[in-house]
Amino acid sequence: MRLSSIFHRCRWIVMVAIALAINLSISAPASATGIYDMPISPNADNWVLDDAKQITRLNESNLNKDLKKLATETGQEVRYVTIHRLDYGETAQSFAEQIFARWFPSPEAGANQTVIVLDDVTNTIGIKSGEETAALLPEEISESITKETMKAPLIKSNSYNRAFGDATVRLAAILTGDPDPGPPVIEETINVEGTFATAEETEENRTSSTWIVVVLLILATVIPMATYYWYQSMGG
């Protein structure tokens, strides 16, 4: 009775350990970013707030140089913000409007300001500009920058560096009074292969999953048995 009890207890411990291991292998969802997680005011020396960590250090440095040069030459200040996961019910556009109001609480403070926010979970982008900037950057162009200029690299290769780089080039042209270069030309292609897994891929995944289950079941059986026989060999 005592050996049987030890055997079942060991088996139960192994099963619990396996369950915990499976549970820990599934990453917990990252916490959402709210407006109060953002700085109270923008960093005077850093024009890029990459909270989502999607921009390389080299590209961030280049963006800072270009945006600082734009501000010096035109008085127009553009700031980029990336976030990872919005609060429930929040959108990139509503977040851009909130952070703009947080950083530039008066019409005078925000007159020549532009804030662009990108959420890397949904790849949606919001933009908010002050009154004087809006005269140079009307709504249709603002939407084109976020929905075409920045979206194209994200759709094609998920390139955040390219998205902000292309946006900076277009914004610099518009805000300095040069002709708008317009959005990139997106070539439409038909994906004949589709996005579904092939039969070979499906079978490979199924085989891998089957082996994992088999190994876990073997461990759940062998370890208690080994413990039982070890106990017996020690004189029980």
Protein Blocks (a to p, Z undefined) as FASTA:
>chain_A
ZZmmmmmmmmmmmmmmmmmmmmmmpccddddddfklpcfbdcfkbcbdcfkopacfklmm
mmmmmmmmmmmmnopacdddddehiaehiafklmmmmmmmmmmmbfklmmmgccddddfk
lopacddddfklmmmmcfklmmmmmmmmmmmmmmmnopaklmmmmmmmmmmmmmnopace
bjadddddddfkopadcfklmmmmmmmmmmmmmmmmmmmmmmmmmmmmmmmmnoZZ
